[in-house]
Amino acid sequence: QLVESGGGLVTPGESLRLSCSASQSLASIYAMKWYRQAPGNEREWVATIISSGSTDYADSVKGRFSISKDSAKKSWYLEMNNVKPEDTATYLCYADVAASLGIEYWGKGTLVTVSS
């Protein structure tokens, strides 16, 4: 249902763009999100964009990361700027279609490693 791409090895201070491709129309999704999970850590919410286009960010990435969506491509993105070593994690995309009814989807993740 959801497939992430764009991860890789990046040097601190550089930029990276992650993509999440959905198999269904974005019109059926209320909220599109990015989470991340570093080894040994709990999964952490990173950013959200809802159907109206409103966005929200975790304090740890605010001002550096940007979430966007492209309905025509059935995709949403995470633009990561000025990355730091602590951004190293597997990044997963999440779709809330009707989470209260259990209709939600997760991607398998893409690994981002920030290292010099």
N, C-alpha and C positions, 0 to 999 in steps of 0.2 A: 504493500500500500504506500509506504513512504521509503524513499531511497535518498540518503545523504551522499554528497560528494564534495570534493574541494579540500579535504584535509591534507596534512603533510608536515614536513619539517620547515620551520621558519625561524629566522633570526630575531631576537628581541628588537622591538621598534618597527618591524616591518608589518605588512598588511597581508590579509588572507580573506578570501571570500568563500563561504560555505553555501551550498545549495541543498534544498530539500525538494525532491520531485514527488508529486502526489499522483495517484492513479485516478483520482476523482476530481471533479470540479471544485475549485476553492469556494464557490458559492455555497457549497454544502457544509463548509467548515466554519464554525463560529470563531475559534481562536487557533492561531498557528504559533507554536512556541519553539524555542531552543532551550535545551538543557545541556549540562555537561557533567561528566563524572571522571574525576581523577582517581588513579589507583589508590585504594585504601580509604577513599572518601565517599560520602553519600552523594547521591545525585543532586545537582544544584540547578535551580532555575536560572536562566540567563536573560531571556527576552521574550516578549509576546507582541504579536500584532493581531488585532481582531478584524472582523470583516469590514468594519467601517474605516479601517486604516489607522486607528489609534494604536500607539505603541507604548511599551513600558519596559524598563530595564532594571536588572539587579544593580545595586550601588557599585559593585565591584567592576562593572563594565560600562557604566554610564559615562557618556562622553567619548568613549573609544569604540564601542560596537554600535552597529546600526542594523535593524531588522527591516526588511522590505518584502513585498510580494509582487508577483506577476501572474495575474489570473489567466492570461492567455496561455502562459506556459505551465500553468498548474504547479507553480513553484513558489517557494519563499526562500529568503536568503539571509545570511548573517555576514555583514561586512565587519571584519575585525581589523582595527587599526591600532598602531602602537602596541603591539602584543607584548606580553610580559611572560617570563617563565612560569608564573603561577596560572597562566591561561592554558597550560598544558593539560589536556584531558581528551576523553572521547566525547564528541559533541553529537547529541541526538535531537532529531526533530520530533515534534509531537503535534497531533491534530485533535482538537476538541470538537467533535461533530455534535455530540450530545452527551457530555461526560456524565451527567446526572443519570442517564439511562445506560451508561456503560459503553457508549459508542465513542471510542477514542482509539487512536492509533499511534504507534511508536515506530520510528525507524531503527535500524540496527546500529547506527552511529558511524562517525568518521573520526579518525584520530588526528589530533593537532598536537604537535610537539614544538615547543618554543625553546630553542637552545642555541647558544653561540658555538 
